[in-house]
Amino acid sequence: MLNISNNRVNKKVDLKQFKSGQKIFDKEYYKSFNKFLLAFAILGFIVLFLPWTQNITGKGLVTTLTPEQRPQTIQSQIPGRIEQWFVKEGDHVKKGDTILRISEIKSDYFDTKLIERTTDQINAKTSSVDSYQLKVAALNRQISALSDERKLKLEQSENKLLQSKLKVKSDSIDYEAAKTNILIAEKQFKRTKTLQDEGLKAVKDVEEKRLKLQETQAKLISQENKLLASKNEVLNAKIAISSVKANYTDKISKAESDKFTAESSGFDAKAQVSKLENSNSNYKVRNSLLYITAPQNGYINKAIKGGIGGTFKEGEDLVGIMPEKYDLAVETFVRPIDLPLLHINEKVRVQFDGWPAIVFSGWPNASYGTYGAKVIAIERFISDNGKYRILLAPDDDGITWPEVRVGSGAKTIALLEDVPIWFELWRQINSFPPNYYQPENNKSVKSDSKKK
């Protein structure tokens, strides 16, 4: 059991009478050490009230500012077979320089004179279109001639109908005159017969009147026949008019049908010409695709599909190229909990891999080897690694970024509010996030919107 008491041993026993006590007490450097500890404690207490810049650290990679400046791979739009390489890895190429030549692997394009033969087909079909157009023009002239002829024939038939009608009128008048003459002849015959019976006229006179009566009757019959013939001619003239209309309608309809057939064939030939011209253009473009060229000035990084005679599909990567000119940027990733603390134009310090640096994350002014950057883009959707991607561009602070290679590593420190060190220690111990705040420009915008 421990003898716990308030009684002090050094007051009852003189410790200096012992050798160990004599060595410990009366030594000056222990007093100096105690003073040093006191001074260090005071200094540490003062340090706790020094300012500390809260920050968000992240790891990222060096990239380019714009998408067209980033490393890319070159693909072929058509499947093919590698025939010849014109470059090697590390070569500098200009825009339009030939990188490699390929050949076709589809049997539809094996013909070396495919474009010439397609051009001949286009010329033949174009001549066919011209022939159909000439045929349509000839049929238009034929239709016009038939229409004119029909008009003249109808006028002729109508004139004949009018003549027949007039003849019917004339014969009708003659027929009525013949009937009048027969009445007169009958009266004269009866009168002469009566006078002959009374002895006033001779038999000869009666016979003459009888003969005249018969002649008048015969003439009446003849006039009636003429009248009927004239009426028949009227009917024939009407039939002729209908026949002319039907005949020429049939001829014109047949000519128009031939015309429409020729036009349809001409349109079909035009469609085939357009299709052949489209195919010819595609063949020409496809021939130009047999040479893979550089899309921009740059350096050949890697031949992804190497060798000679290897086949590939359309869209398959063949070679990698790095643009010649580019503007450096850094992409870094932050946790979702830290994302609300970052804003556009936020100040960030960057440390590049391979470049010496002395970093005090809380005292950026005392750090060495870091470079200024600012946030220019914040990803709207989370990345596959569970963090949000932030794009940084060089800050105009007068310090130029070193000549680092695209793809090298980088560490980023986003600078937030200044707080005392004791507060930062307390926050770190409790795993609290940095202080949430808004940039001054955002605050002013919000206050203006509230005033409105």
Protein Blocks (a to p, Z undefined) as FASTA:
>chain_A
ZZddfbdfklmpcfklpmklmmmgopaklmmmmmmmmmmmmmmmmmmmpccddddddddd
dddfbfklpccddddfbdcddfbdcbdehiacdehiafbdcddfbfklmpmklmmmmmmm
mmmmmmmmmmmmmmmmmmmmmmmmmmmmmmmmmmmmmmmmmmmmmmmmmmmmmmmmmmmm
mmmmmmmmmmmmmmmmnopacfklmmmmmmmmmmmmmmmmmmmmmmmmmmmmmmmmmmmm
mmmmmmmmmmmmmmmmmmmmmmmmmmmmmmmmmmmmmmmmmmmmmmmmmpccdfbdcddf
bdfbgcehiacdehiafbdcddfbdcddddddddfklmmmpcehiacddddehiacdddf
klmmlpghiacdddfbdcfbdcfkopacdddddddehpacddddehiacddddddddddf
klmmmmmmnopacdddddfklmmmmmmmmmZZ
